[in-house]
Amino acid sequence: MKKAFLKIGKAALVLLAALVFGGAAAFAMEWIALGDAQAALDWCRGALAPFCLTATFYGGAALFLALLTGRLWIGTLGVSAVAVGLALVSYFKFAINGSPLELEDFGMIGQLNQVMGVAGNLTIPGFAWAAMGMLALVTLFFLLLGKKLTLGSGRTRFLLLSLELALILGLTIGPGASALGQAFSVNTADRIMSTVSYRDYGLTLGLWRDACLLSNREPDGYDAAYMDGVVKRLDEILKPTQPTASAQDTPNVIFILSESFYDMTRLPGLSLSADPAENFHRLSEEGISGRFYTSYLGYGTGYIEQSIFSGLTGKDLAPGTNICFRDDEDYSLLDSIVTPFQKAGYETEMLHAYNNSLYNRMVTYPRLGFNRLLFSAQMQALDLNIQGSPYAGGYYLSDHVFTQALLSRLDAANADGKKAFLFGISMENHQPFDPEKFGYECQISVTSEQLDQRNLAITRVMLEGLTRADEALGELADALRERDEPTVVVFFGDHRPNLFMTDGGTVYSHLGLCDGNDCSNWDINQVADLYSTDYLIWANNAALLKEPAGTRQDTGLTSLGPAVLNAADMPKTRYWAMQERLSKALLVNTDLYCVTAEGTPYWNVTDAQLTDEDRELMELRDAIVYDTYYGNRYVTNRMNQTVGA
């Protein structure tokens, strides 16, 4: 009997030690994430239920490894490495672009070296070393306790291991996961932006929610007849589209994603000696321009590209899905905005001023409808008039060389009797924004009472990058004026740079545009402002424009694609006709925010001012997305036909 009590007592001690370690791991992760031990402690006390669940997860994981090895310290060492690794990756990601680690980021794990290279030099901060030291001390203490924290015989450990494995499978990824989350005050039903989820639940539970609890829900009554009704109702709302011009009447299209471009003159508190967007403003008077509402701040270029070409955002897909790393088949199920150009005989090419290492472009872009992909090396092999080094600001092609490559490919296609659809991704204005990036040169001077000299040096790098992007735009427009071939240029910034200052704040927080770097603490107008850039549609023949010159008209992720099709008089499939109609209601709709066509931002579409028909269309669209990517594809082919077909 005494031996039995001793065994039970020892098992209880091991269990208690594992839970204590779990609490230490949960605290250490918050310490690394928040950069302050007191702030981490305040979070643990303020979010006690999520903290306890996180502690249970890490304590349970350490116990599992202990049952495998017979030593608790081995379990705590292994789990510490995982916890610290996740926390550091999230910390560095936040340092780069102001957002924590998300489940979709694991799709980029194979490209981590390239991502780190693009981001610049990253060093582990002192407080992270302190948090790691705390976990090391806990592990050392368990090691010194020796046999007091060892577990029983192989048979006993096997039985306990089997029991814990069953609990893990049932309560974390199985049918009990939702009940477990609700028991610890975790919202298991609603989509939540990562920054908000992290604030409320911490990194671990935020990742767990996306991985195991949320899903894209099947429409009620989903079957072939239901989807047939969806298509019929769409046709009633959309009506057959008008015939478009023939292929020979359509213009060339040069579609440019200018890295981190936005109108810097909108920032308050800066005195500039000249206009860094002089050409953009001049061409805006000749074309159509406005705000471009995007889904990321500081990063996410590849995700934004996919949203524009496919009409999908992360909100449309299962939580945690990386929009660039889905099944290959997914990228060709529904026509992209490139597909009609390809079908019309256009030369469809993508040009990227860096290499092919990021965002899975070598796989996805051919499936989106591009006949040819050219990266930095392929562009330099063209017959360009390159004077000196083709690079600027690091290892990206300069925007000047990039513009020369666009014009070269345009002329080559036209010389072959073809129209061209060129999608170009410039990179000279990409981070990192180190003061020495452009050799400490800046064509435009800037002063500010809110920024000291060190922060002004960083700001000048962004200013110079934006100025060079604008000069390249002017160079392109001037060259197209000399060409007879009708050409439409669609130019936009993918996201604003998350320009960090020396104290860890951003240029936006220093200038009073937001409170801190965490968008979960911003109001809706601050989110809409900082999650927007600028765009332009311009043509070398004003008759090609669909609106009067100088028109101001905001757009966004779900609106720019239809605008490109309209600019070239391309026929629209049922899917893109639906997207165009919805763009009259919503410019962007993400897990963080949405913006109506009137430019009014809301936290979600439930609160947005939309008509009954708008909301019905959104439900129909949800059914189409589910059927295409998660269902039986009853109507996918019909969505690639014209309305009424």
KOLNUNU-242114 format. One line per field, with one value per residue (C-alpha): chain; x, y, z. Coordinates in steps of 0.2 Angstrom, whole numbers, plus 5000, padded with zeros to 4 digits. Each point is the difference from the previous one (the first is absolute). Last residue first. Layout:
! residues N
kette = c(A, ...)
x = c(X, ...)
y = c(Y, ...)
z = c(Z, ...)
***
This chain:
! residues 645
kette = c(A, A, A, A, A, A, A, A, A, A, A, A, A, A, A, A, A, A, A, A, A, A, A, A, A, A, A, A, A, A, A, A, A, A, A, A, A, A, A, A, A, A, A, A, A, A, A, A, A, A, A, A, A, A, A, A, A, A, A, A, A, A, A, A, A, A, A, A, A, A, A, A, A, A, A, A, A, A, A, A, A, A, A, A, A, A, A, A, A, A, A, A, A, A, A, A, A, A, A, A, A, A, A, A, A, A, A, A, A, A, A, A, A, A, A, A, A, A, A, A, A, A, A, A, A, A, A, A, A, A, A, A, A, A, A, A, A, A, A, A, A, A, A, A, A, A, A, A, A, A, A, A, A, A, A, A, A, A, A, A, A, A, A, A, A, A, A, A, A, A, A, A, A, A, A, A, A, A, A, A, A, A, A, A, A, A, A, A, A, A, A, A, A, A, A, A, A, A, A, A, A, A, A, A, A, A, A, A, A, A, A, A, A, A, A, A, A, A, A, A, A, A, A, A, A, A, A, A, A, A, A, A, A, A, A, A, A, A, A, A, A, A, A, A, A, A, A, A, A, A, A, A, A, A, A, A, A, A, A, A, A, A, A, A, A, A, A, A, A, A, A, A, A, A, A, A, A, A, A, A, A, A, A, A, A, A, A, A, A, A, A, A, A, A, A, A, A, A, A, A, A, A, A, A, A, A, A, A, A, A, A, A, A, A, A, A, A, A, A, A, A, A, A, A, A, A, A, A, A, A, A, A, A, A, A, A, A, A, A, A, A, A, A, A, A, A, A, A, A, A, A, A, A, A, A, A, A, A, A, A, A, A, A, A, A, A, A, A, A, A, A, A, A, A, A, A, A, A, A, A, A, A, A, A, A, A, A, A, A, A, A, A, A, A, A, A, A, A, A, A, A, A, A, A, A, A, A, A, A, A, A, A, A, A, A, A, A, A, A, A, A, A, A, A, A, A, A, A, A, A, A, A, A, A, A, A, A, A, A, A, A, A, A, A, A, A, A, A, A, A, A, A, A, A, A, A, A, A, A, A, A, A, A, A, A, A, A, A, A, A, A, A, A, A, A, A, A, A, A, A, A, A, A, A, A, A, A, A, A, A, A, A, A, A, A, A, A, A, A, A, A, A, A, A, A, A, A, A, A, A, A, A, A, A, A, A, A, A, A, A, A, A, A, A, A, A, A, A, A, A, A, A, A, A, A, A, A, A, A, A, A, A, A, A, A, A, A, A, A, A, A, A, A, A, A, A, A, A, A, A, A, A, A, A, A, A, A, A, A, A, A, A, A, A, A, A, A, A, A, A, A, A, A, A, A, A, A, A, A, A, A, A, A, A, A, A, A, A, A, A, A, A, A, A, A, A, A, A, A, A, A, A, A, A, A, A, A, A, A, A, A, A, A, A, A, A, A, A, A, A, A, A, A, A, A, A, A, A, A, A, A, A, A, A, A)
x = c(4876, 4990, 5015, 5016, 5008, 5014, 4987, 4992, 5015, 5000, 4982, 4999, 5018, 4998, 5004, 5015, 5008, 4987, 4984, 5006, 5005, 4983, 4990, 5009, 4996, 4982, 5000, 5010, 4987, 4986, 5009, 5001, 4982, 4994, 5010, 5016, 5004, 5014, 4997, 4999, 5013, 5014, 5011, 4993, 5007, 4990, 5008, 4984, 5003, 5000, 5016, 5003, 5011, 5011, 4994, 5000, 4987, 5006, 4992, 4982, 4983, 5004, 5014, 4987, 4993, 5018, 5003, 4984, 5005, 5016, 4992, 4988, 5015, 5004, 5005, 5015, 4997, 5018, 4997, 4984, 5011, 5012, 4986, 4993, 5016, 5002, 4983, 5003, 5016, 4996, 4993, 4997, 4994, 5007, 4998, 5013, 4996, 4982, 4996, 5002, 5017, 5005, 4995, 5014, 5013, 5017, 4990, 4999, 4993, 5007, 5002, 5003, 5004, 4988, 5001, 5007, 4984, 4987, 5009, 5000, 4982, 4995, 5008, 5017, 5005, 4998, 5012, 5015, 5013, 4997, 4986, 4997, 5002, 5009, 5016, 5010, 4987, 5000, 5019, 5000, 5005, 5014, 5011, 5011, 4985, 4991, 4993, 4986, 5000, 4983, 4992, 4998, 5003, 4991, 5002, 4988, 5007, 4989, 5008, 4995, 5014, 5006, 5015, 5008, 4988, 5005, 5017, 4994, 4989, 5014, 5012, 4987, 4997, 5019, 5001, 4986, 5009, 5016, 4991, 4992, 5017, 5007, 4987, 5001, 5019, 4997, 4989, 5014, 5011, 4986, 4999, 5019, 4998, 4985, 4982, 4985, 5006, 5002, 5012, 5001, 5012, 4996, 5014, 5006, 5017, 5006, 5008, 4983, 4998, 5011, 4986, 4993, 4982, 5000, 4988, 4994, 5001, 5011, 4988, 4988, 4988, 4994, 4984, 5001, 4985, 5007, 4991, 5007, 5006, 5018, 5006, 4987, 5006, 5018, 4996, 4991, 5014, 5013, 4988, 4999, 5018, 5004, 4988, 5009, 5017, 4993, 4992, 5017, 5002, 5001, 5016, 5002, 4993, 5003, 5005, 5003, 5018, 5007, 4991, 4987, 4993, 4990, 5001, 4993, 5011, 4998, 4981, 5003, 5012, 4988, 4984, 4990, 4985, 4992, 4983, 4990, 4983, 4997, 5007, 5016, 5001, 4997, 5015, 5014, 4992, 5002, 5000, 5019, 5015, 4998, 5012, 4998, 4993, 4985, 4993, 4984, 4995, 4984, 5003, 4982, 4990, 4983, 5000, 5016, 4991, 4984, 5011, 5010, 4985, 5000, 4989, 4993, 5008, 5017, 5008, 4992, 5008, 5017, 4993, 5002, 5017, 4997, 4984, 5008, 4985, 5000, 4981, 4991, 4999, 4989, 5007, 5017, 4994, 4994, 4997, 5013, 5012, 4998, 5000, 5015, 5010, 4996, 5006, 5016, 5003, 4996, 5011, 5000, 4981, 4989, 4982, 4999, 4989, 5006, 4997, 4996, 5004, 4993, 5010, 5007, 5000, 5007, 5014, 5006, 4998, 5009, 5014, 5003, 4999, 5015, 4994, 5014, 5009, 4989, 4994, 4993, 4988, 4985, 5002, 4990, 5015, 5006, 4988, 5002, 5012, 5006, 5006, 4992, 4988, 4999, 4987, 5005, 4986, 5000, 4984, 4985, 4994, 5008, 4992, 4982, 4991, 4988, 4983, 4988, 4999, 4985, 4990, 5010, 4985, 4990, 5016, 5006, 4983, 5002, 5018, 4994, 4985, 5012, 5010, 4986, 4995, 5017, 5001, 5002, 4984, 5008, 5017, 5015, 5011, 5018, 5009, 5005, 5005, 5016, 5013, 4993, 4996, 5016, 5010, 4992, 5001, 5019, 5002, 4990, 4981, 4994, 5014, 5005, 4982, 4999, 5017, 4995, 4983, 4986, 4988, 4987, 4995, 5013, 5000, 5012, 4992, 5010, 4984, 4996, 5017, 4998, 4983, 5006, 5015, 4989, 4996, 5019, 5015, 5003, 4989, 4998, 5018, 5008, 4989, 5004, 5018, 5000, 4992, 5012, 5015, 4993, 4999, 5017, 5008, 4993, 5006, 5018, 5001, 4998, 5003, 5015, 4996, 5007, 5014, 5009, 4995, 5016, 4992, 4984, 5009, 5010, 4984, 4993, 5016, 5000, 4983, 5005, 5015, 4989, 4990, 5016, 5006, 4984, 5002, 5017, 4994, 5004, 5007, 4993, 5010, 4990, 4982, 5004, 5013, 4988, 4987, 5013, 5006, 4982, 4995, 4995, 4990, 4989, 4985, 5002, 4995, 4982, 4999, 5004, 5016, 4996, 4998, 5009, 5010, 5018, 5000, 4984, 5008, 5015, 4990, 4989, 5016, 5006, 4984, 4999, 5018, 4999, 4985, 5008, 5017, 4991, 4990, 5016, 5009, 4984, 4998, 5018, 4999, 4985, 5010, 4993, 5003, 4983, 4990, 5011, 4996, 4981, 5002, 5009, 4985, 4988, 5009, 5000, 4981, 4995, 5010, 4991, 4983, 5005, 5005, 4984, 4990, 5011, 4999, 5002, 5012, 5011, 4999, 5006, 5014, 5006, 4999, 5011, 5012, 5002, 5004, 4982, 5003, 5015, 4992, 4984, 5009, 5009, 4984, 4992, 5017, 5000, 4982, 5003, 5015, 4989, 4988, 5014, 5006, 4982, 4999, 5017, 4995, 4983, 5009, 5012, 4985, 4991, 5016, 5003, 4982, 5001, 5017, 4991, 4986)
y = c(5153, 5014, 5009, 4995, 4983, 4997, 4999, 4986, 4989, 5002, 4996, 4983, 5001, 4987, 5010, 5008, 5011, 5003, 4996, 5011, 5014, 4999, 4999, 5015, 5010, 4996, 5006, 5016, 5003, 4999, 5013, 5012, 4997, 5004, 5016, 5004, 5012, 4990, 4993, 4982, 5003, 5002, 5013, 5013, 5013, 5012, 5003, 5002, 4983, 4992, 4997, 4984, 4996, 4987, 4983, 5008, 5008, 5013, 5012, 4995, 5005, 5004, 4987, 4987, 5003, 4998, 4984, 4993, 5004, 4992, 4984, 5000, 5003, 5017, 5005, 5012, 5018, 5004, 5012, 4990, 4984, 5011, 5007, 4983, 4995, 5017, 4998, 4985, 5006, 5018, 5015, 5019, 5011, 5017, 5004, 5012, 4995, 4995, 4982, 4984, 5005, 4994, 5017, 5008, 4991, 4997, 4992, 5003, 4990, 5005, 4993, 5005, 4992, 4994, 4990, 5015, 5010, 4987, 4994, 5018, 5002, 4984, 5005, 4993, 4988, 4984, 5009, 4997, 5012, 5014, 5012, 5005, 5015, 5010, 5004, 4988, 4987, 5001, 5000, 4984, 4996, 4989, 5014, 5002, 5002, 4987, 5003, 4987, 5004, 5003, 4986, 4994, 5017, 5002, 5003, 4995, 5006, 4999, 4999, 5005, 4996, 5016, 5002, 5016, 5003, 4983, 5006, 5015, 4989, 4988, 5013, 5008, 4984, 4997, 5018, 4995, 4984, 5010, 5013, 4986, 4992, 5017, 5004, 4983, 5003, 5018, 4993, 4989, 5015, 5010, 4987, 5003, 5019, 5001, 4999, 5009, 5018, 4994, 5003, 4992, 5004, 4993, 4992, 4988, 4993, 4990, 4987, 4994, 4987, 5009, 5005, 4982, 4999, 4981, 5000, 5001, 5016, 4993, 4985, 5002, 4987, 5000, 4993, 5001, 4997, 5002, 5001, 4989, 5004, 4993, 5018, 5004, 4986, 5006, 5018, 4996, 4988, 5014, 5013, 4990, 4996, 5019, 5003, 4987, 5008, 5017, 4992, 4993, 4981, 4994, 4995, 5015, 5017, 5000, 4986, 5001, 5006, 5012, 5006, 4987, 5003, 4984, 4985, 4988, 4989, 5012, 4996, 4981, 5002, 5011, 4989, 4997, 4989, 4995, 4994, 5007, 4993, 4998, 4982, 5007, 5012, 4987, 4988, 5012, 5013, 4989, 5015, 5003, 4993, 5006, 5014, 5019, 5013, 4990, 4999, 4990, 4997, 4998, 5002, 5003, 4987, 5004, 4984, 5007, 5017, 4991, 4989, 5015, 5005, 4983, 4986, 4988, 4983, 5005, 5005, 4986, 4986, 5004, 4996, 5015, 5009, 5018, 5003, 4993, 4992, 5004, 5001, 4992, 5012, 5014, 5011, 4998, 5010, 4994, 5010, 4988, 5013, 5013, 4988, 4991, 5016, 5005, 4984, 5002, 5017, 4995, 5013, 5017, 5002, 4987, 4998, 5015, 5014, 5010, 5018, 5011, 5001, 5001, 5009, 5016, 5009, 4985, 5000, 5016, 4994, 4984, 5010, 5011, 4986, 5006, 5018, 5012, 5007, 4990, 5005, 4985, 5002, 4992, 4986, 5002, 5006, 4982, 4995, 4981, 4987, 4985, 4990, 5007, 4987, 5004, 4995, 5004, 4996, 5001, 5006, 4992, 5003, 4984, 4989, 5006, 5012, 4994, 4993, 5006, 4989, 4989, 5004, 5001, 4998, 4987, 4991, 4999, 4992, 4987, 4996, 4998, 4989, 4988, 5000, 4994, 4987, 4993, 4999, 5011, 5002, 5012, 5006, 4991, 5009, 5005, 4995, 5005, 4990, 4990, 5010, 5017, 4999, 4991, 5014, 5013, 4989, 4999, 5019, 5007, 5000, 5017, 5010, 4986, 4998, 5019, 5000, 4985, 5007, 4990, 4988, 4994, 4983, 4994, 5016, 4995, 5001, 4985, 4989, 5006, 4994, 4983, 4998, 5005, 4988, 4985, 4993, 4998, 5011, 5006, 4990, 4983, 4999, 5006, 4990, 4984, 5004, 5003, 4983, 4991, 5008, 4995, 4982, 5001, 5008, 4986, 4987, 5008, 5001, 5016, 5019, 5010, 5017, 4995, 4990, 5016, 5015, 5008, 4998, 5008, 5015, 5001, 5000, 5014, 5009, 4998, 5007, 5016, 5001, 5000, 5014, 5010, 4997, 5006, 5016, 5003, 5001, 4986, 5008, 5003, 5007, 5003, 4995, 4994, 4988, 4993, 4997, 4991, 4989, 4996, 4994, 4982, 5007, 5011, 4989, 5002, 5018, 4995, 4995, 5018, 5007, 5017, 5016, 5017, 4997, 4996, 5001, 4991, 4986, 5000, 4998, 4986, 4991, 5003, 4993, 4985, 4995, 5004, 4988, 4986, 5001, 5000, 4985, 4990, 5006, 4997, 4982, 4996, 5007, 4989, 4984, 4983, 5003, 4997, 5004, 5016, 5005, 4998, 5010, 5014, 5001, 5000, 5014, 5010, 4997, 5002, 5017, 5006, 4995, 5009, 5016, 4999, 5000, 5013, 5013, 5015, 4991, 4993, 5017, 5009, 4988, 5003, 5018, 4999, 4989, 5012, 4997, 4996, 4984, 4994, 5002, 4993, 4984, 5000, 5000, 4986, 4990, 5004, 4994, 4984, 4997, 5001, 4988, 4988, 5002, 4996, 4985, 4993, 5004, 4991, 4985, 5000, 5000, 4986, 4990, 5003, 4996, 4983, 4997, 5003, 4988)
z = c(4646, 5009, 5007, 4990, 5004, 5013, 5013, 4991, 5001, 5019, 5001, 5009, 5007, 5013, 5015, 5008, 4987, 4987, 5009, 5015, 4989, 4991, 5016, 5007, 4984, 5002, 5018, 4995, 4986, 5013, 5010, 4986, 4995, 5017, 4999, 5010, 5014, 5009, 5017, 4995, 4987, 5013, 5009, 4989, 4988, 4990, 4982, 4991, 4992, 5018, 5009, 5011, 5015, 5008, 4994, 4983, 4988, 4987, 4988, 5005, 4992, 4982, 5001, 5003, 4982, 4993, 5010, 4993, 4982, 5004, 5005, 4985, 4989, 4994, 4982, 4999, 4996, 5004, 5015, 5004, 5004, 5010, 5010, 5003, 5008, 5010, 5010, 5011, 5007, 5000, 4991, 5003, 4986, 4996, 4982, 4992, 4982, 4998, 5003, 4989, 4994, 4983, 4992, 5010, 4989, 5008, 5014, 5019, 5014, 5017, 5018, 5017, 5017, 5014, 5015, 5010, 4997, 5002, 5016, 5007, 4995, 5009, 5017, 5004, 5014, 4990, 4988, 5011, 4995, 5013, 5000, 4982, 4988, 5013, 4990, 5011, 4999, 4981, 4999, 5010, 5018, 5004, 5008, 4985, 4988, 4990, 4983, 4997, 4982, 4992, 4991, 4982, 4992, 4983, 4982, 4986, 4983, 4984, 4983, 4983, 4988, 4992, 5011, 5005, 5014, 5006, 5004, 5010, 5010, 5004, 5005, 5011, 5009, 5002, 5008, 5012, 5006, 5002, 5011, 5010, 5003, 5005, 5012, 5008, 5002, 5006, 5014, 5007, 5001, 5008, 5013, 5004, 4999, 5012, 4994, 5007, 4995, 4982, 4986, 4983, 4985, 4983, 4989, 5013, 5002, 5015, 4988, 4995, 5013, 5013, 5012, 5000, 4993, 4998, 4991, 4982, 4991, 4986, 4998, 4985, 4996, 4982, 4992, 4981, 4989, 4982, 4983, 4987, 4982, 5004, 5000, 5013, 5012, 4998, 5003, 5016, 5006, 4997, 5008, 5016, 5000, 4999, 5015, 5010, 4996, 5007, 5015, 5005, 5000, 5018, 5009, 5011, 4997, 4982, 4988, 4981, 5003, 4988, 4985, 4994, 4982, 5000, 4988, 5012, 5011, 5014, 5000, 5001, 5015, 5009, 4997, 4984, 5000, 4984, 4994, 5015, 5002, 5019, 4998, 4993, 5015, 5014, 4999, 4996, 5011, 5016, 5011, 5000, 4992, 4982, 5000, 5002, 4987, 4996, 4982, 4996, 4982, 4990, 4981, 4995, 4990, 5006, 5011, 5009, 5003, 5006, 5012, 5008, 5011, 5007, 4994, 5013, 5003, 4994, 5016, 5011, 4990, 5007, 5018, 5011, 5003, 4995, 5009, 5016, 5009, 5018, 5001, 4986, 4985, 4996, 5014, 4993, 4985, 4984, 4983, 4992, 4992, 5013, 5015, 4993, 4998, 5017, 5007, 4991, 5007, 5018, 5009, 5009, 5002, 4993, 4992, 4988, 4997, 4985, 5001, 4984, 4982, 4983, 4986, 4993, 5017, 5008, 4988, 5007, 5018, 4997, 4991, 5015, 5013, 5010, 4999, 5005, 5015, 5012, 5017, 5010, 5014, 4992, 4987, 4985, 4990, 5001, 4986, 5000, 4993, 5010, 4985, 4984, 4994, 4981, 4987, 4983, 4988, 4981, 4993, 4993, 4982, 4993, 5013, 4996, 5010, 5014, 4998, 5015, 5015, 5003, 5016, 5016, 5013, 4990, 4994, 5018, 5005, 4987, 5005, 5019, 4995, 4991, 5016, 5010, 4987, 5000, 5019, 5015, 5011, 5012, 4993, 5006, 5012, 4997, 5016, 5017, 5015, 4996, 4991, 5001, 5018, 5004, 4992, 5011, 5015, 4998, 4996, 5015, 5003, 5000, 4992, 4989, 4993, 4997, 4991, 4990, 4994, 5007, 4991, 5011, 5008, 5013, 5010, 5015, 5017, 5008, 5000, 4982, 4994, 5008, 4992, 4983, 5001, 5007, 4982, 4996, 4998, 5018, 5011, 4992, 4992, 5016, 5012, 4990, 5000, 5019, 5002, 4989, 5008, 5017, 4995, 4992, 5015, 5011, 4989, 4998, 5019, 5010, 4997, 5005, 5009, 5017, 4991, 4995, 5009, 4992, 4983, 5005, 5007, 4983, 4990, 5011, 4998, 4981, 5000, 5009, 4989, 4985, 5007, 5004, 4982, 4993, 5011, 4993, 4982, 4987, 4984, 4983, 4985, 4984, 4996, 4983, 5006, 5014, 4987, 4989, 5014, 5006, 4982, 5006, 5014, 4989, 5002, 5018, 4998, 4998, 5018, 5005, 5009, 5007, 4990, 4999, 4984, 5004, 5019, 5001, 4989, 5011, 5016, 4992, 4995, 5018, 5008, 4989, 5003, 5019, 5001, 4990, 5009, 5017, 4995, 4997, 5016, 5010, 4994, 5003, 5017, 5003, 4998, 4995, 4982, 4992, 5016, 5002, 4982, 5004, 5016, 4991, 4988, 5014, 5009, 4983, 4997, 5018, 5001, 4985, 5008, 5016, 4990, 4990, 5017, 5008, 4986, 5012, 5012, 4986, 4990, 5015, 5003, 4982, 5002, 5015, 4991, 4986, 4981, 4996, 4990, 5009, 5017, 4993, 4995, 5017, 5009, 4990, 5003, 5019, 5001, 4991, 5011, 5015, 4992, 4997, 5018, 5006, 4989, 5006, 5018, 4998, 4992, 5015, 5012, 4991, 5001, 5018, 5004, 4991, 5009, 5017, 4995)
***
